[in-house]
Amino acid sequence: MRRTSTRLADGREIIYFDASDTAPDRRVADPRDLGPVSTASEIRYDAALDEWVAIASHRQGRTHLPPTDECPLCPSRGDHRTEVPAENYDVVVFENRFPSFAAARDVLPEDSVPGGEHGASPADLFARRPGIGRCEVVCFTSDHDSPISRLPPERVRLVVEAWVDRTCELSRLPHVEQVFCFENRGEEIGVTLGHPHGQIYAYPFVTPRTRRMLDAARRHRERTWRNLFADLLAAELADGSRIVNSSEHWVAFVPAAARWPVEVHIYPRRQVPDLPALDEAERDDFARIYRAVLRAMDNLYDLPLPYISAWHQAPVRIDRDLAYLHLEVFSVKRAANKLKFLAGSESGMGVFINDVTPEQAAASLRAAAEST
């Protein structure tokens, strides 16, 4: 693999990942006349839920569903100048121009944020802080019409290497507490760019969902002296009815308490805290099983399935012994022409109601996999 880091016209970092060491030099100048990145990102504390909420009003002006010939993630060719100056690429990662979290150089200084540390109430009920972190875009391919499920295993493997690289680099930043690699696919999910891509968020706090999962894992360990996630995987394997696919190093299953009509969790058989901890064989094997799962999902209704693909990694500094790396892929599609909306119970109380039993969903995905 060849890794090349350079800068865009406004100073943002862009990193090319090429499968071949003999790939062309990607250090191409960005000729665009771009103003400096300027954000108003901040995080506000919700005392009632003990959570941080990001406020990023500058994102209202980001690009929204441009036509293919104006895609900002395709390579730059001719007069079409994009976020990627090179005329071609394998995998590329760059800092988001409209980030939810931004480097310290790009956000409001702490003393200019109303209610920040210097102006918080005595009880910190309205605490605010600058939204210091980092948001990156990961383009899986230069081909606008090739989703990750249709890429060759070697390219998916290169995407894994990009995730590993960015997890390592972002975890070294002093203000980052958690690194989240994910993909949103489909307009039904809210995607604003159709090019095959994902994102990486480097949060300045541990996210609420991760805290809840690790708290549950801690209680389980106190009761049993075992890892919660390892026990869940063992129980799913013993039951077998919800297994969708498995390989030497990975298991894909629909969880027994699935919230979404289509939901698959992919676990490594070996407990590791994060992506960098995977060995070479596990990374190779993941590329194969991930493609198989995504293709089965697309075959469910014979059309591209909208989904969110979310990596759960250990926090950077705490509870790493409790964590168990895994990927969750889920879709809002409950039928070929029906979407699941988060209505009163889900949005108001956080209690999900699933119209499809996990066993039915697993059986459908197994059948769909057989037709790939």
C-alpha positions in Angstrom: 0.0 0.0 0.0 1.1 3.6 -0.7 0.0 6.4 1.5 0.3 10.0 0.3 -0.7 13.0 2.4 -1.0 16.6 1.0 -3.1 19.7 1.4 -6.1 21.2 -0.4 -6.3 24.9 -1.3 -7.7 25.9 2.0 -5.2 24.0 4.1 -7.3 20.8 4.8 -5.4 17.5 4.7 -6.1 15.0 2.0 -4.7 11.5 2.1 -4.5 9.1 -0.9 -4.4 5.3 -0.2 -3.2 3.3 -3.3 -3.1 -0.5 -3.4 0.1 -0.4 -5.4 3.4 1.1 -4.3 4.0 2.1 -7.9 0.8 4.2 -8.1 1.2 7.7 -9.7 2.2 10.5 -7.5 -1.1 11.9 -6.1 0.4 15.2 -4.8 -1.5 17.4 -7.2 -2.0 21.0 -6.5 -5.5 22.2 -5.8 -6.1 25.2 -8.1 -9.4 26.2 -6.6 -9.7 29.6 -4.9 -11.2 28.6 -1.5 -11.6 30.8 1.5 -10.4 29.5 4.8 -12.5 26.9 6.7 -14.5 28.7 9.3 -16.9 27.0 11.6 -19.1 27.9 14.5 -19.0 24.4 16.0 -19.7 24.0 19.7 -21.0 21.3 22.0 -23.7 22.0 24.6 -24.4 19.8 27.6 -27.8 18.3 28.1 -28.0 17.9 31.9 -31.3 16.0 31.8 -29.7 13.2 29.7 -26.1 13.6 30.7 -25.1 14.0 27.0 -23.3 16.4 24.8 -25.1 17.8 21.7 -23.1 19.3 18.8 -24.3 22.7 17.3 -22.9 23.3 13.9 -25.0 25.9 12.1 -22.5 26.5 9.4 -23.5 23.1 7.9 -26.7 24.5 6.5 -24.9 25.6 3.4 -23.3 22.2 2.5 -23.7 20.7 -0.9 -27.0 18.8 -1.3 -27.6 16.1 -4.0 -25.7 17.7 -6.9 -26.1 16.1 -10.4 -23.4 13.4 -11.2 -21.4 15.8 -13.5 -21.1 18.2 -10.5 -20.2 15.6 -7.9 -17.5 17.0 -5.5 -16.2 13.6 -4.6 -15.3 12.4 -8.1 -11.7 13.0 -9.4 -10.9 16.4 -10.9 -11.0 16.2 -14.6 -10.9 19.0 -17.2 -12.8 22.0 -15.9 -14.6 20.0 -13.2 -12.5 20.8 -10.1 -13.6 18.8 -7.0 -12.5 18.1 -3.5 -10.0 15.5 -5.0 -7.4 17.3 -7.2 -6.0 14.1 -8.7 -7.4 12.7 -11.9 -7.9 9.3 -10.4 -7.6 7.5 -7.1 -8.2 4.2 -5.3 -9.3 5.4 -1.8 -9.0 8.9 -0.6 -9.7 10.6 2.8 -9.9 14.3 3.4 -11.1 16.7 6.1 -14.7 17.7 5.7 -15.2 21.3 4.6 -18.5 21.4 6.6 -17.5 19.5 9.7 -19.7 18.9 12.8 -16.4 19.0 14.8 -13.3 20.9 13.7 -9.7 21.3 14.6 -8.8 23.9 17.2 -7.6 26.3 14.5 -11.1 26.3 12.9 -13.5 26.8 15.8 -14.4 29.6 18.1 -12.0 30.1 20.9 -13.3 29.0 24.3 -13.7 32.4 25.8 -15.9 33.5 22.8 -18.4 30.7 23.3 -21.3 32.0 25.5 -21.7 29.8 28.6 -18.3 28.1 28.0 -16.0 27.1 30.8 -15.4 30.6 31.8 -19.1 31.6 31.7 -20.9 28.4 32.8 -23.5 28.4 35.5 -22.5 27.2 38.9 -24.2 23.8 38.3 -23.0 23.6 34.6 -26.6 23.1 33.5 -25.9 25.2 30.4 -22.3 24.2 29.9 -20.8 24.9 26.4 -17.5 24.1 24.9 -15.9 24.6 21.4 -16.6 21.7 19.2 -13.0 20.6 18.9 -12.6 17.3 17.0 -12.3 16.3 13.4 -14.6 15.1 10.6 -13.3 13.3 7.5 -14.8 12.0 4.3 -13.7 8.6 3.0 -14.2 8.0 -0.7 -14.2 4.2 -1.4 -13.6 4.5 -5.2 -13.3 7.1 -7.9 -16.2 5.4 -9.8 -19.3 7.3 -9.0 -21.6 4.3 -9.7 -19.8 1.5 -7.8 -21.1 0.9 -4.2 -18.8 -0.8 -1.8 -20.7 -4.0 -2.1 -19.7 -4.2 -5.8 -16.0 -3.3 -5.3 -13.5 -6.2 -5.5 -12.3 -7.6 -2.1 -8.9 -6.0 -2.6 -10.5 -2.5 -2.7 -12.6 -3.2 0.4 -9.5 -4.4 2.1 -7.8 -1.0 1.2 -10.8 0.8 2.7 -10.2 -1.2 5.9 -6.5 0.0 5.8 -7.8 3.6 5.5 -10.1 3.1 8.5 -7.2 1.6 10.5 -4.8 4.5 9.5 -7.3 7.2 10.5 -8.2 5.5 13.7 -4.6 5.4 14.7 -3.9 9.0 13.7 -7.0 10.6 15.1 -6.6 8.7 18.4 -3.3 10.5 18.9 -5.0 13.9 19.0 -5.1 15.1 22.6 -8.7 16.2 22.5 -10.2 13.1 20.8 -11.9 10.5 23.0 -13.6 8.3 20.4 -13.2 7.5 16.7 -16.3 6.5 14.7 -16.1 5.2 11.2 -19.4 4.9 9.4 -21.3 5.0 6.1 -24.7 6.5 5.3 -26.2 5.1 2.0 -29.3 6.2 0.3 -31.5 9.4 0.2 -33.9 7.7 2.6 -31.1 7.9 5.2 -30.5 11.5 4.5 -27.4 11.2 2.3 -26.6 14.5 0.5 -23.9 13.1 -1.9 -24.5 10.0 -4.0 -20.8 9.1 -4.6 -19.8 5.9 -2.7 -18.3 7.3 0.5 -18.3 7.1 4.3 -17.2 9.4 7.1 -15.1 9.4 10.2 -15.9 11.5 13.3 -13.3 12.1 16.0 -15.4 13.1 19.0 -14.2 15.2 22.0 -16.2 12.9 24.3 -17.3 9.3 24.6 -20.7 9.0 22.8 -23.9 8.1 24.8 -24.5 4.8 23.0 -20.9 3.7 23.7 -21.2 4.7 27.4 -24.4 2.7 27.8 -22.9 -0.4 26.1 -19.7 -0.2 28.2 -21.7 0.3 31.4 -23.7 -2.9 30.6 -20.4 -4.7 29.9 -19.0 -3.6 33.2 -22.1 -4.9 35.1 -21.9 -8.2 33.2 -18.2 -8.6 34.1 -18.9 -7.9 37.8 -21.6 -10.6 37.8 -19.8 -13.2 35.6 -16.2 -12.3 35.2 -16.7 -12.6 31.4 -17.0 -10.2 28.5 -20.6 -9.3 27.6 -20.0 -9.1 23.8 -18.1 -12.4 23.7 -21.0 -14.0 25.6 -23.5 -12.5 23.2 -21.6 -13.9 20.2 -21.3 -17.3 21.8 -25.0 -17.4 22.5 -25.9 -16.4 18.9 -23.7 -19.1 17.6 -25.2 -21.7 19.9 -28.7 -20.7 18.9 -27.9 -20.4 15.2 -31.4 -19.2 14.0 -30.2 -15.7 13.5 -26.8 -16.3 11.9 -26.7 -14.7 8.4 -23.1 -15.6 7.4 -19.9 -16.7 9.0 -16.3 -17.3 8.1 -13.1 -18.3 9.7 -12.7 -15.0 11.5 -16.1 -13.3 11.5 -19.8 -13.9 12.3 -22.7 -11.9 10.9 -26.1 -12.3 12.7 -29.3 -10.5 13.3 -29.4 -9.6 17.0 -32.1 -11.2 19.1 -33.5 -7.8 20.1 -33.0 -6.1 16.7 -34.5 -2.6 16.5 -34.6 -2.2 12.7 -36.4 -4.3 10.2 -33.1 -5.1 8.5 -30.2 -5.2 11.0 -27.0 -7.2 10.9 -24.1 -7.2 13.4 -20.7 -8.4 12.3 -18.3 -9.6 15.0 -14.8 -10.9 14.8 -14.5 -14.2 16.6 -11.6 -12.8 18.5 -12.1 -10.0 21.0 -10.2 -6.9 20.0 -10.9 -3.3 21.0 -10.6 -1.5 17.7 -9.8 -1.8 14.0 -6.0 -1.4 14.4 -6.0 -4.5 16.6 -7.2 -6.7 13.8 -4.5 -8.9 12.3 -3.9 -9.3 8.5 -6.0 -12.4 8.2 -8.9 -10.8 10.0 -8.7 -7.8 7.7 -8.6 -9.9 4.6 -11.6 -12.0 5.8 -13.7 -9.0 6.7 -13.5 -7.7 3.2 -15.1 -10.9 1.9 -17.9 -11.3 4.5 -18.8 -7.6 4.5 -19.4 -7.7 0.7 -21.5 -10.8 1.1 -23.7 -9.2 3.7 -24.2 -6.0 1.8 -25.1 -7.9 -1.4 -27.6 -10.0 0.5 -29.2 -6.8 1.8 -29.4 -5.4 -1.7 -31.0 -8.7 -2.9 -33.8 -8.5 -0.4 -36.0 -6.3 -2.6 -33.9 -6.4 -5.8 -32.9 -2.7 -5.3 -30.1 -0.9 -3.5 -31.0 -0.9 0.2 -30.5 2.3 2.1 -28.5 1.6 5.2 -26.2 2.9 7.9 -23.0 1.0 8.6 -21.5 1.9 12.0 -18.2 0.6 13.6 -18.2 0.3 17.3 -14.7 0.8 18.6 -13.3 1.2 22.1 -12.9 4.7 23.4 -9.4 6.1 23.1 -8.5 6.2 26.8 -11.0 4.4 28.9 -12.7 1.0 29.3 -10.8 -0.6 26.4 -10.8 -3.9 28.2 -14.6 -4.0 28.2 -15.0 -3.1 24.5 -15.4 -5.6 21.6 -15.0 -4.2 18.1 -18.0 -4.9 15.9 -19.9 -3.5 13.0 -23.7 -2.8 12.9 -25.5 -2.4 9.5 -29.1 -1.5 9.6 -31.8 -0.2 7.2 -35.0 1.8 7.5 -36.7 -0.3 4.8 -39.4 -2.6 6.3 -40.7 -3.7 2.8 -39.9 -2.9 -0.8 -42.1 0.2 -0.8 -42.3 1.0 2.9 -40.0 2.8 5.3 -39.8 2.5 9.1 -40.1 6.0 10.6 -39.1 6.8 14.2 -42.5 7.8 15.5 -43.8 8.5 19.0 -42.4 5.6 21.0 -39.0 5.5 19.2 -38.4 9.3 19.1 -40.2 10.3 22.2 -39.3 7.5 24.6 -36.4 5.6 22.8 -38.4 2.4 22.8 -38.2 0.7 19.4 -41.0 -1.4 18.0 -39.9 -3.7 15.2 -42.4 -5.0 12.7 -40.2 -7.9 11.6 -39.0 -10.6 13.9 -35.2 -11.0 13.9 -35.6 -14.7 13.0 -37.6 -13.8 9.9 -35.1 -11.1 8.9 -32.2 -13.6 9.3 -34.0 -16.2 7.2 -34.7 -13.7 4.4 -31.1 -12.5 4.4 -29.8 -16.1 4.2 -32.2 -16.7 1.2 -31.1 -13.5 -0.4 -27.4 -14.5 0.0 -28.0 -17.7 -1.8 -29.1 -15.8 -4.9 -25.9 -13.6 -5.1 
